[in-house]
């Protein structure tokens, strides 16, 4: 498959994300979705959705719609619902300016296209969109812009806002806020100098009648080319405004959304962006992103596809890093919850990836986030476990806990991340700065011994409580990493304690985690002694997380009998995608869009499996095939890697999953080095 063919990729939920790598623009993260997505087969458009600001887990609005009203045919076409085709691309793998293309056909056969370029201002907390609509024939038309508003932080928010229209510095603005977070929306048409709205409406979402009916109802559903002005409303609101273009067939205009902690600040940010102009903002945006990539080591392989995917993966991870240092797992909502949280486990793997490319600043910032997130108070969880020295399951970007179960890869993992940062940077100040963090976590692990093995805990997939294979390996790696850190500061007695318990746990590893006569034969399983039943049972099914016991946790050799037996089952059709070399989490996995087991796999699981195949000598080209060939089918329209693919390798859901991006980068680096990067200490 050529690079040109690869560009013709398939749509998924949240195909692209955009932010700035430095400056105030790091406060803003926007996503772009190309439909049809799962369950939305009647929609074919692409649009900006779920933009966040201030914290990357706090949404400012749900979506930005563009609608075309044609008086001649009496028809309003919406970008999401009515586009006949669409496309989403990046400016380049190093510059995440997003380009959206939507095509329309009116009932009289005339056509139109809408091209939008989207970026985040570097110096200002603002989203900037350059819009161009072209029509095949002249007709009297109005172009509408409509925002589904909802400032949501996920912590029990009812996404209630106040929105109103103001006029400032010659511009009309829609301003919305939830008391302490504001956004201000304005538009400008350069050919005429127009900065005001041709009709505007603040409405109540979902309301179809009356003075408070939604802007969606007024503009799209009533379809009369006229807005009944309404300038203010409180509650769950939307807002729309018009741009009358008469019979022009080629129209360019700009939309700016400024964010701030006051109305004045939000308006100033939108105005500054519009005054700078798109070309100036674009030039700075491109320059700082190119500079950031230049600060990294660069793709170590000479292959067009691999270089593009490697750079896109790095770009995606950097976009998802909150200014506090945490990196949200992904900017999407697969079901009724979001992935806009920071999982310490995911963050550890991303730190590993950043270190592999020399992005030491980002790795150190992420490590510092872990330091601030660690539990340093005497507190017990719902199971009565004293959690001092551990981490909660996941967090909001500002270190506030969300889910709270105990996962040992989120205790041992941060110690490993500390050790790896220290080793890769050679900076002894890191050893001292975070030694207390790692010592507290290691103290917990030392006390979590259950007669020669780590006590039960939640498995990495957050479904089972038991002696999980991957979590136990991470705990061993954490103690071994702590021993290295302790030795470095002269605490040799503590280092010996850590190594001794790690050795005992490692000696008992197969006894607890390897099962003979399991679901597919002899293999490592999700977890033994599970607290509750699952189908297939967690103590009988093979699990791709077990491959992490080799890399990066370095507890089991790739060519051990147990690991070779496990990898030998990874090609079974019950565990991997039928028509794509991509293994799933485990056979019978029903964490899917439909809630039932589906044929398919997870690219990050395949990454860990391929490293085992490579290093065990089972398939010496497994990693190379993954990097250069197999992953070509797995990318979204804009080129990002998802969480899951279907049986043929087509993206199934959850693109921009940063764990997937991280494992791709790590495979490229490992392939180029001839050995896996980032092994935890062994003995």
HELIX and SHEET records of a PDB file:
HELIX    1   1 UNK A    3  UNK A    7  1                                   5    
HELIX    2   2 UNK A   23  UNK A   27  5                                   5    
HELIX    3   3 UNK A  215  UNK A  216  1                                   2    
HELIX    4   4 UNK A  217  UNK A  221  3                                   5    
HELIX    5   5 UNK A  263  UNK A  276  1                                  14    
HELIX    6   6 UNK A  278  UNK A  295  1                                  18    
HELIX    7   7 UNK A  304  UNK A  319  1                                  16    
HELIX    8   8 UNK A  344  UNK A  356  1                                  13    
HELIX    9   9 UNK A  360  UNK A  373  1                                  14    
HELIX   10  10 UNK A  408  UNK A  410  5                                   3    
HELIX   11  11 UNK A  412  UNK A  425  1                                  14    
HELIX   12  12 UNK A  428  UNK A  433  1                                   6    
HELIX   13  13 UNK A  435  UNK A  447  1                                  13    
HELIX   14  14 UNK A  469  UNK A  488  1                                  20    
HELIX   15  15 UNK A  492  UNK A  507  1                                  16    
HELIX   16  16 UNK A  509  UNK A  513  1                                   5    
HELIX   17  17 UNK A  544  UNK A  549  5                                   6    
HELIX   18  18 UNK A  561  UNK A  567  1                                   7    
HELIX   19  19 UNK A  603  UNK A  616  1                                  14    
HELIX   20  20 UNK A  622  UNK A  628  1                                   7    
HELIX   21  21 UNK A  630  UNK A  633  5                                   4    
HELIX   22  22 UNK A  658  UNK A  673  1                                  16    
SHEET    1   A 5 UNK A  16  UNK A  18  0                                        
SHEET    2   A 5 UNK A  28  UNK A  34 -1                                        
SHEET    3   A 5 UNK A  46  UNK A  53 -1                                        
SHEET    4   A 5 UNK A  59  UNK A  70 -1                                        
SHEET    5   A 5 UNK A  75  UNK A  78 -1                                        
SHEET    1   B 7 UNK A  16  UNK A  18  0                                        
SHEET    2   B 7 UNK A  28  UNK A  34 -1                                        
SHEET    3   B 7 UNK A  46  UNK A  53 -1                                        
SHEET    4   B 7 UNK A  59  UNK A  70 -1                                        
SHEET    5   B 7 UNK A 141  UNK A 152 -1                                        
SHEET    6   B 7 UNK A 237  UNK A 246 -1                                        
SHEET    7   B 7 UNK A 200  UNK A 204 -1                                        
SHEET    1   C 9 UNK A  85  UNK A  90  0                                        
SHEET    2   C 9 UNK A  98  UNK A 105 -1                                        
SHEET    3   C 9 UNK A 111  UNK A 120 -1                                        
SHEET    4   C 9 UNK A 126  UNK A 135 -1                                        
SHEET    5   C 9 UNK A 250  UNK A 260 -1                                        
SHEET    6   C 9 UNK A 182  UNK A 188 -1                                        
SHEET    7   C 9 UNK A 171  UNK A 177 -1                                        
SHEET    8   C 9 UNK A 161  UNK A 168 -1                                        
SHEET    9   C 9 UNK A 232  UNK A 235 -1                                        
SHEET    1   D 3 UNK A 457  UNK A 458  0                                        
SHEET    2   D 3 UNK A 465  UNK A 468 -1                                        
SHEET    3   D 3 UNK A 527  UNK A 528 -1                                        
SHEET    1   E 2 UNK A 514  UNK A 515  0                                        
SHEET    2   E 2 UNK A 523  UNK A 524 -1                                        
SHEET    1   F 3 UNK A 600  UNK A 601  0                                        
SHEET    2   F 3 UNK A 642  UNK A 646 -1                                        
SHEET    3   F 3 UNK A 651  UNK A 655 -1                                        
END                                                                             
